[in-house]
Amino acid sequence: MNINNKIYFVTGNPNKFKEANQILSKHHIQLEMINSKKKEIQNNDIAVIAKTSLKETQKRVSGPVIVEDSGLYISSLHGFPGPYSAYVYETLGCDGILNLLRDQVSRDAEFRSVIAYTENKKTSNIKIFLGITKGKISEKICGTQGFGFDPIFLPLQIDKTFGEIDLTEKNKYSHRAIAINNFASWYLINK
Amino acid sequence: MNINNKIYFVTGNPNKFKEANQILSKHHIQLEMINSKKKEIQNNDIAVIAKTSLKETQKRVSGPVIVEDSGLYISSLHGFPGPYSAYVYETLGCDGILNLLRDQVSRDAEFRSVIAYTENKKTSNIKIFLGITKGKISEKICGTQGFGFDPIFLPLQIDKTFGEIDLTEKNKYSHRAIAINNFASWYLINK
């Protein structure tokens, strides 16, 4: 049992921490960022990547801990950039994705997020929580909020990209918010 | 010391085995394929990926062993697809790369290969051998030989893609052949 409700979030991305923290603080769950790029394996399944990262993290962190892995999956590109979204954003950027879709009819895409959690005792299991937001890739880059491919992702619910809405609104629709809320629901019952 | 000169090559790609085997057999080094997709981490440096894969492989294979990692690095795309070339080939294919380069002036690129070798005794070190072939990305897909991005890679030495030449000719110029030859030169002195 985790009496003081404090959970570590190992990530090198302060934006991810902000998003998760805004949601978990409403549930009175204290989140502390450990600023460290987690080790990741190459795999097409982000749940496998997150689980493996968490196992490696367990050696270094004492106490309850989460890691998150996420990706943008574009249907007409066979799921690309998927688990390698961060690398693809760094090299090709949003423009690269728009170029790749110039001749494609479908712009269907989804953002996926996986949270992996462990209480971090030797006997404890790893729990996995998934969040998916369906949407489309926009025709051009719109907005400067969020991070990564947010300015080209139009969630189905609204006519704006993730780059055009603030954190509070993004947390109503985003894949990461869904995964974090799924985690919080489970955690508050099981902690 | 490896008396019978037999080395295991752990790879899920028979093309890579064929290329390496053609070269090593000339040096009277016996290569045996262990058909297994090696575990890979996410890293921008293929030497780090190969080294980590070899360490994991050491647990499963008894005897001298090599693994290979390679990638296509395109200058104007900041090195993309680099270490994720296999994934990018599966999702975007050669057409995806040609699309990404439509508006780019430079088509400069290089293929890199890293061989990681260990004699596989607890005390043995891991040795790394690098091969680089400089070239350009062609304007269209040419040839059906080789594998992966071979049909769009023009090595500087000839006016044909790797897809238009046979294995023997590819082994005169290829990044993998250079890395394998570097390994063979070292191995024959140090085995």
Interface residues (C-beta under 8 A of the other chain):
Chain A: K39 E40 I41 Q42 N44 I49 L77 H78 G79 F80 P81 G82 Y84 Y87 V88 E90 T91 L92 G96 N99 L100 R102 D103
Chain B: K39 E40 I41 Q42 N44 I49 L77 H78 G79 F80 P81 G82 Y84 Y87 V88 E90 T91 L92 G96 N99 L100 R102 D103
